[in-house]
Amino acid sequence: MVYKEPFSMKNIIPKNKPVMISICAVLVLSITLLIIFASGFFDKGQKQPALGSNTSDNVKMEIMPISSDSAGVDLKSGFKLLCSKSWDEKTIKSSLSVFPEHEYTLKRVIHGEYMLSFNSGLKPNSIYRFAFNDEKSDKTYSWAFQTKKTFQVVRTLPSDKATSVPLNTGIELTFSYSGVENIESFLEIFPKVEGRFEYRNKTVVFVPKELKPETIYRVMVKKGLGFKGSELKTEQDYKFEFQTENNNINPNYWHFTLLDTFYSFTTQDCPALEVYADESLRDKDIAVDVYKYPGVAEFESGVKKYDEYPDWAYSDKSRIDFDISGLEKVSSFTTRIYNSSNEYWRSSFVCFPEQMHEGYYITRLVCNDTAYNVHMQINDMMSYIMVGNGKTLAWVMDSAAGKPVNGASIEADGIVPVATDKDGIAEILRSIPLPKENSSYYFKISVPSKLPLVVPVKAQDSYYDSEEYGFLSSEYSRLTDKYWTYMYLDRGVYLPTDSINIWGVVKPRSGDALPSDAVLQLVSRGYAGYQEYTAQVDSTRVQISPLGTFKGKLEYSNLSPGSYNIELKSGSDIIISRYFEVRKYVKPAYTLGVNPDKPAMFGWDKVKFGVQAGFFDGTPVSGLNLDYYYFIGPDMKEGKVTCDENGHTGIELYPEYKTDSWHPVSLNMSLRNSLAEEQEVISGCSVELFPKDTMIEVNGTKKGSSGIIEVKTNKIDLSCITGNSVYHDGKDYPYRGEPVDLS
């Protein structure tokens, strides 16, 4: 029998004391770890998308967004910080950095848990990085989170306002997120088209059953469209339009077209319609039929049909078909194209054989078996209308009487009629409703016992200011009305490694407040297939001084060659923009300069050109061989010269240009190095050449049944010409000398 003592700690410890101490230590450590994990401090269920966990021997920290989904972090979301040590807020903030910088507040919720709240919303489609510096371990831990971007259409195929789109095209919509579904309820196409949908990642493709040729299709994605895994929706309607190709073009179509579709003539004029016509139509008969509208309402309705076809559409508006079955034919004749040309311009016209009576007409021309239509009104009143911000100015003149019209009534949709004063002037002291894109706003001017004059004022849709009378409908034009602006770049062309220095000024035109700060952004624009794109490359914030001045600098190490714009932006408004280029160019070894001894000359005179070649440090380039070329109109002549030891040489010419016209032409001189060592170096200048020393101007007018021809002759005074002053400013020629009698 073997006897064993009952189990007792008291019996064990004395016999094996070291072993028992080790067992107790293991038990204590195990129990401690069990308590820590049971507390849920490192609960794995707390992990979020893009969650980062960083651990060192001294501290463990986790950062996670409060509100996020598959699309990213909500723009109004805060962040939760879990830390293995319970520090005060000041200690946490001293070791935590946020990029990009964004003001925030930090508040401790419970032991080891903190709430980080940003003072303003996060930027969309941005990556926010958090960095925590653990000083004890000398390590930095980081986290990165992607914020949500706006759910929207980012690209379409065809692009907005694309033309000549193939009839077998699909209509592609690329969104900022994938997972789009049930788009059938949110997509509208006009005219209506049958077809099917295909879904490819971020792109939805509508495959039309059939598209009609030379048709404008308008597409709209209605707001409220969503995608899988997120509550984001499209916030506004997205619209674009395109025009399909014409697959049945008359091969002679491009040989002839009307340059306008609306004309006004007086009863004293023989109407002349300006056309484009190539040389093959010089002796071609043009059939002309003229139909009369019964009244101004029918005429105005016909003219407005042109507005249904936007200016961007690749079609000839004069080929729009009109129903003339109910109109009276008042004239029919056959004519040929009349060509008018001078030294600067060549024009072609279809001329009427006689004057027309007061009224409203549609004229149909047939050329190369193709019909063209143009509207015209015959009215002795003439007008000028300028639409401004909150005020419109109108001036009305009677061309037959040669004096202003007093008491003419000016009316249009949405305004109370106003009357002209004794000077023919009327003011409309209110804003004129802006017409839709590429259409016109129609004024009607009436006097007793005469037919009203219809005056279309076209809306301008351009990124740039327009000097043409009418509306300035673009957002950019609205801002230029608000501010005086100027932006200066230190160069127009930069190397990929250059710095871009910008200086400018912004001044309110009225009492509007001056923005205190703004953003200078570098953008690139271009086309990818049908699609036009705008990409922001870089930006920097600038301060606008109380005087309205600002300056900035953008530095690059390898900016891609191409075309760019620097834009000054305040909020969503682009205040001013400047274009520049980036090129990989090589600075030439030396410079060439060429200058004439006079800005203008007669055709039988001699002209001398002085040439200077020098290095950039001022040292002359001696013995340099040069080729020169000079042009007068289409004629070119050439020669060679060599620079002396001082880098100088000269060129003397006797152009001997002969023509029947007295109008000046340009003698263009071009100079380049004969042997291009590294690259071609070119310089040039020009001289205005007068073939005659007397100017003759002829003007013809008609008075009743008689014609009056006025001939005006003056000597040409070259001493009045400096630089480009040879071109007249619309008032008179600067070189007009004393009158001279010719016999």
C-alpha positions in Angstrom: 0.0 0.0 0.0 1.3 3.3 -0.8 0.2 6.2 1.4 -0.3 9.6 -0.1 -0.9 12.9 1.7 -4.0 14.9 0.8 -3.3 17.7 -1.7 -2.5 20.9 0.1 -0.6 24.1 -0.8 0.9 24.0 2.6 2.4 20.5 1.9 3.7 21.5 -1.6 5.3 24.9 -1.0 7.9 23.8 1.6 9.0 21.0 -0.6 9.4 22.9 -3.9 9.3 26.6 -3.3 11.0 27.9 -6.5 8.6 26.0 -8.8 5.6 27.3 -7.0 6.7 30.9 -7.4 7.0 30.5 -11.2 3.5 28.9 -11.4 2.0 31.8 -9.5 3.6 34.4 -11.8 2.2 32.7 -14.9 -1.2 32.6 -13.4 -1.1 36.3 -12.5 0.0 37.3 -16.0 -2.7 35.2 -17.7 -5.4 36.6 -15.5 -4.2 40.2 -16.3 -4.2 39.7 -20.1 -7.7 38.0 -19.8 -9.1 41.1 -18.1 -7.6 43.5 -20.7 -9.1 41.6 -23.6 -12.4 41.1 -21.8 -12.7 44.9 -21.4 -13.1 45.2 -25.2 -10.4 47.7 -25.6 -9.0 45.9 -28.6 -12.3 44.8 -29.9 -11.8 43.7 -33.5 -15.4 44.6 -34.3 -14.4 48.4 -34.2 -12.5 48.3 -37.5 -13.8 50.5 -40.3 -12.9 50.8 -44.0 -9.3 52.1 -44.4 -8.8 51.8 -40.7 -5.2 51.8 -39.6 -3.9 50.2 -36.3 -0.4 51.0 -35.1 1.3 49.4 -32.1 4.6 49.9 -30.3 5.9 48.7 -27.1 4.7 51.9 -25.5 1.4 52.8 -27.1 -1.4 51.5 -29.3 -3.7 53.8 -31.2 -6.5 53.4 -33.7 -8.2 56.1 -35.8 -11.5 55.5 -37.6 -14.2 57.7 -39.2 -17.6 58.1 -37.5 -19.5 58.1 -40.8 -18.4 56.3 -44.0 -19.4 53.7 -46.5 -18.0 52.2 -49.7 -17.8 55.6 -51.3 -15.5 57.0 -48.6 -15.7 59.2 -45.6 -18.7 61.6 -45.3 -17.7 65.3 -45.6 -19.2 66.1 -42.2 -17.8 63.1 -40.4 -15.7 63.3 -37.3 -13.1 60.7 -36.2 -12.8 58.4 -33.2 -9.4 57.9 -31.6 -8.7 54.9 -29.3 -5.5 55.0 -27.4 -4.0 52.4 -24.9 -3.0 55.3 -22.7 -5.3 57.9 -21.4 -3.6 61.2 -22.1 -5.1 64.6 -21.9 -6.3 66.4 -25.1 -3.3 68.7 -25.2 -0.8 65.9 -25.1 -2.6 64.0 -28.0 -2.8 67.2 -30.1 0.9 67.9 -29.7 1.8 64.5 -31.2 -1.0 64.3 -33.8 -0.8 66.0 -37.3 -3.5 66.2 -39.9 -2.7 66.7 -43.7 -3.9 68.8 -45.4 -4.1 71.2 -42.5 -7.7 71.5 -41.2 -8.7 73.1 -37.9 -10.2 70.6 -35.4 -11.2 70.2 -31.8 -10.3 67.1 -29.7 -12.4 65.9 -26.7 -11.9 63.0 -24.4 -15.1 60.9 -24.1 -14.0 58.1 -21.7 -10.8 56.5 -20.6 -8.6 56.1 -23.8 -11.3 57.3 -26.2 -11.4 60.7 -27.9 -13.6 62.4 -30.4 -12.0 64.5 -33.2 -14.3 67.1 -34.8 -13.3 69.3 -37.7 -14.4 72.9 -37.5 -15.6 72.9 -41.1 -16.5 70.3 -43.7 -13.9 68.1 -45.3 -13.0 68.6 -48.9 -14.6 66.2 -51.4 -12.5 63.7 -53.2 -9.5 64.3 -51.0 -7.1 62.1 -49.0 -6.7 63.1 -45.4 -3.6 61.7 -43.6 -3.2 61.5 -39.8 0.3 61.1 -38.3 1.0 60.3 -34.6 4.5 60.7 -33.2 5.4 58.3 -30.4 8.3 60.1 -28.7 9.3 57.1 -26.5 9.8 54.7 -29.4 10.8 57.5 -31.8 8.3 56.2 -34.3 5.6 57.9 -36.4 2.4 56.0 -37.3 0.1 57.2 -40.0 -3.4 56.6 -41.3 -5.1 57.7 -44.6 -8.8 58.1 -45.5 -10.5 59.0 -48.7 -13.4 61.4 -48.5 -16.4 61.0 -50.7 -16.6 62.7 -54.0 -19.7 64.1 -55.6 -21.7 61.4 -57.3 -22.1 62.8 -60.8 -21.5 62.2 -64.5 -17.8 62.8 -65.2 -17.7 62.0 -68.9 -20.0 61.4 -71.8 -19.5 59.9 -75.3 -20.5 61.7 -77.5 -19.4 64.9 -75.6 -21.6 67.9 -75.1 -22.2 69.7 -78.5 -20.3 67.1 -80.5 -21.1 67.2 -84.2 -20.9 64.6 -87.1 -21.5 61.8 -84.6 -21.7 58.4 -86.4 -25.2 56.9 -86.6 -24.0 53.7 -85.0 -22.7 55.3 -81.9 -23.6 54.3 -78.4 -24.4 56.9 -75.7 -21.9 56.4 -72.9 -22.3 57.9 -69.4 -19.3 57.5 -67.1 -20.0 58.2 -63.4 -17.7 59.0 -60.5 -18.6 55.7 -58.8 -19.4 52.2 -60.1 -22.5 50.3 -59.2 -25.1 52.5 -61.0 -28.4 50.7 -61.3 -32.0 51.4 -62.5 -30.9 54.3 -64.7 -33.9 53.7 -67.0 -36.1 55.8 -64.7 -33.6 58.7 -64.7 -32.5 59.0 -68.3 -34.4 61.0 -70.9 -33.4 61.4 -74.6 -35.2 63.7 -77.0 -36.2 62.9 -79.7 -37.2 59.7 -78.1 -35.0 56.7 -79.1 -35.6 53.0 -78.4 -32.6 50.9 -77.3 -31.1 48.8 -74.5 -28.7 49.5 -71.5 -25.4 47.9 -70.7 -23.5 48.3 -67.4 -19.7 48.3 -67.4 -18.1 49.3 -64.0 -18.5 53.1 -63.8 -19.9 53.4 -67.3 -23.5 52.9 -68.5 -24.0 52.5 -72.2 -27.3 53.1 -74.0 -27.3 51.3 -77.3 -29.8 53.0 -79.6 -31.8 51.0 -82.0 -31.6 53.7 -84.6 -30.4 57.3 -84.7 -31.6 59.7 -87.4 -29.0 61.6 -89.6 -28.3 65.3 -89.0 -30.4 65.3 -85.8 -29.8 67.1 -82.6 -30.3 64.7 -79.6 -30.7 66.2 -76.1 -29.9 63.8 -73.2 -30.7 64.4 -69.5 -29.8 62.4 -66.4 -32.3 63.5 -63.8 -31.1 64.2 -60.2 -31.7 61.5 -57.6 -29.9 58.7 -59.3 -27.9 56.5 -56.8 -25.6 53.5 -56.8 -25.1 50.3 -54.8 -23.5 50.5 -51.3 -24.0 54.2 -50.7 -26.7 56.8 -50.0 -25.1 59.3 -52.4 -27.4 60.6 -55.1 -26.9 62.9 -58.1 -27.7 66.4 -56.8 -28.7 68.1 -60.0 -29.8 67.3 -63.6 -27.0 66.6 -66.0 -27.7 67.6 -69.6 -25.7 67.3 -72.9 -26.5 67.3 -76.5 -25.0 66.2 -79.8 -25.7 66.2 -83.5 -25.5 63.1 -85.7 -23.7 63.1 -89.1 -25.4 63.8 -92.4 -24.9 60.6 -94.4 -26.5 62.0 -97.6 -24.5 65.2 -98.3 -24.8 66.7 -101.8 -21.2 66.6 -103.1 -21.6 70.2 -104.3 -23.0 71.3 -100.9 -19.8 72.9 -99.6 -19.4 75.0 -102.7 -22.2 77.4 -101.8 -23.8 78.7 -98.6 -25.5 81.9 -97.3 -23.5 83.8 -94.7 -26.6 85.0 -92.8 -30.3 84.0 -92.6 -31.8 87.4 -91.6 -31.4 90.7 -93.5 -32.9 94.2 -93.2 -33.0 96.5 -96.3 -34.5 99.8 -96.9 -36.9 100.6 -99.8 -34.0 102.5 -101.4 -31.8 99.4 -101.6 -31.5 96.7 -104.1 -31.1 93.7 -101.7 -27.8 91.9 -101.9 -27.3 88.6 -100.0 -23.8 87.8 -99.0 -22.8 84.2 -99.9 -19.8 81.9 -99.9 -19.2 80.6 -103.4 -16.1 79.0 -104.9 -14.7 79.7 -108.3 -16.6 76.8 -109.9 -19.9 78.8 -109.5 -18.6 82.0 -111.2 -20.8 81.4 -114.2 -23.5 79.3 -112.6 -27.1 80.4 -112.7 -28.8 80.9 -109.3 -32.6 80.6 -109.3 -34.3 83.0 -106.8 -37.9 83.0 -105.7 -39.3 85.6 -103.3 -42.4 85.0 -101.1 -44.2 87.5 -98.9 -45.5 87.0 -95.4 -49.0 88.4 -94.7 -47.8 90.2 -91.5 -45.2 90.7 -88.8 -46.4 87.9 -86.6 -46.0 85.2 -89.3 -42.6 86.7 -90.2 -41.4 86.7 -86.6 -42.5 83.1 -86.2 -40.5 82.1 -89.2 -37.4 83.9 -88.1 -37.6 82.3 -84.6 -37.3 78.8 -86.2 -33.6 79.4 -86.8 -33.2 79.6 -83.0 -34.1 76.0 -82.7 -30.8 75.2 -84.3 -27.9 76.2 -82.0 -24.8 77.8 -83.4 -22.6 74.9 -82.4 -24.5 72.5 -84.6 -22.6 71.6 -87.8 -25.3 72.5 -90.2 -26.2 75.3 -92.6 -29.2 77.1 -91.1 -30.0 78.5 -94.6 -30.9 74.9 -95.6 -33.7 74.7 -93.0 -36.9 73.9 -94.8 -39.9 76.2 -94.5 -43.5 75.7 -95.5 -44.2 78.3 -98.2 -47.3 76.8 -99.6 -49.6 79.5 -98.2 -47.4 82.5 -99.1 -47.7 84.8 -102.1 -44.8 84.6 -104.6 -44.0 88.2 -105.5 -40.8 87.9 -107.5 -38.8 85.2 -109.4 -35.6 85.7 -111.3 -32.3 84.1 -112.3 -29.0 85.7 -111.5 -25.3 85.0 -111.2 -22.9 85.5 -108.3 -21.3 88.9 -108.1 -17.8 89.0 -106.7 -16.4 92.1 -105.0 -12.8 92.2 -103.8 -10.1 94.6 -102.6 -6.6 94.1 -101.3 -7.8 92.8 -98.0 -11.1 90.9 -98.6 -13.1 89.1 -101.2 -16.9 88.9 -100.9 -19.6 87.3 -103.1 -23.2 88.4 -103.4 -26.5 87.4 -104.9 -28.0 90.7 -106.0 -31.6 91.6 -106.6 -32.4 93.4 -109.9 -34.5 96.1 -108.2 -35.7 97.5 -104.9 -38.4 95.8 -102.9 -41.6 97.2 -101.4 -42.0 97.5 -97.6 -42.8 94.2 -96.1 -41.7 90.8 -94.8 -40.2 88.2 -97.1 -38.6 84.7 -97.3 -36.3 84.2 -100.3 -35.5 80.8 -101.7 -32.3 80.3 -103.7 -31.5 77.1 -105.6 -27.9 76.3 -106.4 -26.6 72.9 -107.4 -30.0 71.4 -106.9 -30.0 72.5 -103.2 -32.5 75.0 -101.8 -31.5 77.7 -99.4 -33.8 80.1 -97.4 -33.2 83.5 -96.0 -35.6 85.9 -94.3 -35.5 89.7 -95.0 -37.6 92.7 -94.1 -37.9 95.9 -96.1 -38.3 98.9 -93.8 -36.9 102.4 -93.9 -36.4 102.5 -90.1 -32.9 101.6 -88.8 -32.0 100.9 -85.2 -29.2 100.3 -82.8 -30.0 98.5 -79.5 -27.6 97.9 -76.6 -28.6 95.7 -73.8 -26.8 96.4 -70.5 -27.2 95.3 -66.9 -30.5 96.8 -65.8 -30.7 99.3 -68.6 -31.2 99.0 -72.4 -30.5 101.8 -74.8 -32.2 102.1 -78.2 -31.8 104.5 -81.1 -34.1 104.7 -84.1 -33.5 106.5 -87.4 -35.6 107.1 -90.5 -33.2 106.3 -93.4 -35.4 107.9 -96.0 -35.8 111.2 -94.2 -32.3 111.1 -92.8 -33.4 112.0 -89.3 -34.2 110.4 -85.9 -37.7 109.0 -85.3 -39.6 110.7 -82.6 -42.4 108.8 -80.7 -41.5 105.3 -82.0 -42.8 102.6 -79.7 -40.3 99.9 -78.7 -41.7 96.7 -77.2 -40.7 93.2 -76.5 -41.8 90.2 -74.4 -41.7 91.0 -70.7 -41.3 94.8 -70.9 -43.6 97.8 -70.9 -43.4 99.6 -74.3 -41.3 102.8 -74.3 -41.2 105.7 -76.8 -38.2 107.4 -78.4 -37.6 111.1 -77.8 -36.9 113.8 -80.4 -33.4 112.4 -80.8 -34.7 109.0 -81.6 -33.4 107.6 -78.2 -35.3 105.5 -75.7 -34.1 103.9 -72.4 -35.6 100.7 -70.9 -34.8 101.0 -67.2 -35.1 97.4 -66.3 -33.3 94.1 -66.9 -34.1 92.3 -70.1 -34.9 88.6 -69.8 -31.9 86.7 -71.0 -32.8 84.5 -74.0 -31.7 80.9 -74.0 -28.4 79.9 -75.3 -27.7 80.8 -78.9 -31.1 82.3 -79.5 -32.2 85.9 -79.9 -34.4 88.4 -78.0 -36.8 90.2 -80.4 -37.7 93.8 -80.1 -40.4 95.4 -82.3 -40.3 99.1 -83.2 -43.5 100.7 -84.5 -44.7 104.1 -85.8 -48.1 105.0 -87.1 -48.9 104.2 -90.7 -45.7 102.0 -91.2 -44.9 98.4 -90.7 -43.1 97.5 -87.5 -39.3 96.9 -87.6 -38.2 93.5 -86.1 -34.8 93.7 -84.4 -33.3 90.5 -83.1 -30.6 90.9 -80.4 -28.6 87.8 -80.1 -27.3 86.3 -76.9 -23.6 85.8 -76.9 -22.3 82.6 -75.3 -18.6 83.0 -75.2 -15.9 82.6 -72.4 -14.5 85.9 -73.7 -15.9 89.4 -73.8 -17.8 90.2 -77.0 -17.6 93.7 -78.5 -20.6 92.8 -80.7 -23.8 94.4 -79.5 -26.2 92.2 -77.6 -26.2 90.1 -74.5 -23.2 88.7 -72.7 -24.7 85.6 -71.3 -21.7 83.7 -69.9 -20.7 83.6 -66.3 -17.3 85.0 -67.1 -18.9 88.1 -68.7 -21.0 88.6 -65.6 -17.8 88.7 -63.5 -16.0 91.0 -65.9 -18.9 93.4 -65.4 -18.3 93.1 -61.7 -14.6 93.6 -61.6 -11.8 95.5 -63.2 -9.1 92.8 -63.6 -5.5 92.3 -64.8 -3.1 89.4 -64.5 0.5 89.5 -65.5 2.7 86.4 -66.1 6.5 86.9 -66.2 6.6 84.9 -69.5 4.3 83.5 -72.1 6.3 80.2 -72.6 8.0 78.3 -69.8 10.3 75.3 -69.5 9.0 72.2 -67.6 11.3 73.1 -64.7 10.5 76.8 -64.5 8.8 78.8 -61.8 5.7 80.7 -62.8 5.4 84.2 -61.2 2.0 85.8 -61.2 1.0 89.4 -60.3 -2.4 91.0 -60.8 -5.1 93.4 -59.6 -8.8 93.0 -58.9 -11.0 96.1 -58.4 -14.8 96.2 -58.0 -16.4 98.3 -60.7 -19.1 99.5 -58.2 -19.6 99.2 -54.5 -19.2 95.4 -54.3 -16.9 94.1 -51.7 -13.4 93.1 -52.6 -12.6 89.4 -52.0 -9.9 89.2 -49.3 -8.4 85.9 -50.5 -8.6 83.8 -53.6 -7.0 80.7 -55.2 -4.7 80.7 -58.2 -5.2 77.4 -60.0 -3.3 75.9 -62.9 -5.7 74.0 -65.3 -5.2 72.1 -68.5 -7.9 71.9 -71.1 -8.1 69.6 -74.1 -10.0 66.9 -75.8 -10.0 63.1 -75.4 -11.9 61.9 -78.5 -15.2 63.6 -78.5 -14.8 64.7 -74.9 -13.6 68.1 -73.8 -11.9 68.0 -70.4 -10.6 70.4 -67.8 -8.1 69.1 -65.3 -6.8 71.1 -62.3 -3.1 70.5 -62.1 -2.2 72.7 -59.1 -3.4 75.5 -56.9 -2.1 78.0 -54.3 -4.0 80.4 -52.1 -3.2 84.1 -52.4 -4.1 87.1 -50.4 -5.7 90.1 -52.1 -4.5 93.4 -50.6 -6.8 96.3 -49.7 -5.6 97.9 -53.0 -6.8 94.8 -54.9 -3.3 93.5 -55.8 -2.2 89.9 -55.5 0.8 87.8 -56.3 1.7 84.2 -56.4 4.3 81.6 -57.5 4.0 78.1 -58.8 7.2 76.0 -58.9 7.7 72.8 -60.9 10.4 70.2 -61.5 8.8 68.4 -64.4 5.6 70.0 -65.7 4.3 68.3 -68.8 4.7 70.3 -72.0 1.4 71.7 -73.3 -1.1 74.5 -73.0 -2.3 75.8 -69.6 -4.4 78.5 -68.0 -3.7 80.3 -64.7 -7.1 81.2 -63.2 -7.9 83.5 -60.2 -10.8 81.9 -58.5 -12.9 83.2 -55.6 -15.4 80.6 -54.3 -16.9 79.1 -57.5 -16.2 82.3 -59.6 -13.4 82.4 -62.0 -12.5 86.1 -62.0 -9.7 86.2 -64.6 -7.7 83.7 -66.6 -4.4 83.8 -68.5 -3.1 81.4 -71.1 0.5 80.2 -71.4 2.5 77.3 -72.8 5.1 74.9 -71.5 7.7 73.7 -74.0 11.0 71.9 -74.0 12.9 74.6 -76.0 16.6 75.3 -76.3 17.8 78.8 -75.9 19.5 80.0 -79.1 23.2 80.8 -79.1 22.7 84.3 -80.3 20.0 86.8 -81.4 19.2 88.3 -84.8 17.6 91.7 -85.2 16.4 93.4 -88.4 14.8 96.8 -88.7 13.8 99.0 -91.7 14.8 102.6 -92.1 11.2 103.6 -92.6 7.7 102.3 -91.6 6.2 103.0 -95.0 7.3 103.6 -98.6 6.1 104.1 -102.1 6.4 101.2 -104.6 9.3 102.9 -106.5 11.4 103.9 -103.5 14.4 102.2 -101.9 14.2 100.7 -98.4 17.2 99.7 -96.3 17.1 97.0 -93.6 19.8 97.1 -90.8 20.8 93.7 -89.5 22.6 93.0 -86.1 23.7 89.6 -84.8 25.0 89.3 -81.3 25.5 86.9 -78.4 23.5 87.4 -75.2 26.5 88.9 -73.5 26.7 91.6 -76.1 29.6 90.2 -78.2 29.0 90.5 -81.9 28.7 87.4 -84.1 31.2 88.1 -86.9 31.2 86.5 -90.3 27.7 85.0 -89.9 26.1 84.0 -93.2 22.4 84.8 -93.4 19.5 84.1 -95.9 16.7 86.6 -96.3 13.3 86.3 -97.9 10.8 89.0 -98.6 7.2 88.8 -99.7 4.8 91.2 -101.3 1.5 89.5 -101.6 2.1 86.0 -103.1 5.5 87.0 -104.7 8.7 85.9 -102.9 12.3 86.9 -103.5 15.4 85.9 -101.7 19.1 86.7 -101.2 22.2 86.2 -99.0 24.3 88.5 -96.8 27.2 88.2 -94.4 27.8 90.0 -91.1 31.0 92.0 -90.7 33.4 91.8 -87.7 30.9 93.9 -85.6 27.9 91.6 -86.4 26.4 94.2 -88.7 25.1 94.0 -92.3 22.5 95.6 -94.4 19.9 94.8 -97.1 18.8 97.3 -99.8 15.7 96.7 -101.9 13.9 98.3 -104.8 10.6 96.3 -104.7 9.1 97.8 -107.9 5.6 96.7 -107.0 2.9 97.5 -109.6 -0.8 97.3 -109.3 -3.9 99.3 -110.3 -4.9 99.8 -106.6 -3.6 102.6 -104.4 -4.2 100.6 -101.2 -1.1 99.7 -99.2 0.3 96.1 -99.0 2.9 94.7 -96.6 6.5 94.0 -97.6 7.4 91.2 -95.1 11.1 90.5 -94.5 12.3 87.3 -92.9 15.9 86.5 -92.0 17.6 83.3 -90.7 21.1 81.8 -90.3 22.3 79.9 -93.4 24.0 77.1 -91.5 21.9 76.2 -88.5 24.6 75.0 -86.0 22.3 73.9 -83.2 18.9 75.3 -84.2 17.4 77.8 -86.6 17.5 81.5 -85.5 14.9 83.7 -87.2 14.0 87.4 -87.2 11.6 89.5 -89.3 9.9 92.8 -89.8 7.6 94.5 -92.3 7.2 97.8 -94.2 3.9 99.1 -95.6 4.2 99.7 -99.3 2.0 102.1 -101.3 1.7 101.4 -105.0 0.4 105.0 -105.7 1.0 108.4 -104.2 -2.7 109.4 -104.5 -5.7 107.8 -102.9 -9.0 107.7 -104.9 -12.3 107.0 -103.2 -15.6 106.5 -105.0 -19.0 106.5 -103.4 -22.3 106.0 -105.1 -25.7 107.0 -103.8 -29.2 107.0 -105.3 -31.7 109.9 -104.9 -35.0 109.3 -106.5 -34.6 108.2 -110.0 -31.0 109.7 -110.2 -27.7 108.3 -109.2 -24.9 110.4 -107.7 -21.2 109.3 -107.9 -18.8 111.1 -105.6 -15.0 110.9 -106.3 -12.6 112.0 -103.6 -8.8 112.3 -104.3 -6.0 113.1 -101.8 -2.3 112.9 -101.7 -0.8 110.1 -99.5 1.3 111.6 -96.7 3.8 109.0 -95.5 5.1 111.3 -92.8 2.0 110.6 -90.7 2.7 106.9 -90.6 4.3 105.4 -87.5 4.3 101.7 -86.8 0.9 100.1 -87.6 -0.9 103.5 -88.0 -1.3 102.7 -91.6 -4.6 100.9 -90.8 -7.5 103.3 -90.4 -9.6 103.3 -87.2 -13.0 103.4 -89.0 -13.1 107.2 -89.0 -10.4 108.1 -91.5 -7.1 107.1 -93.0 -4.2 108.6 -91.0 -2.1 109.1 -94.1 -4.8 111.2 -95.9 -3.0 114.3 -97.2 -4.1 117.4 -99.0 -6.9 117.2 -101.6 -5.6 117.0 -105.2 -7.3 117.6 -108.6 -6.9 115.0 -111.2 -7.4 115.7 -114.9 
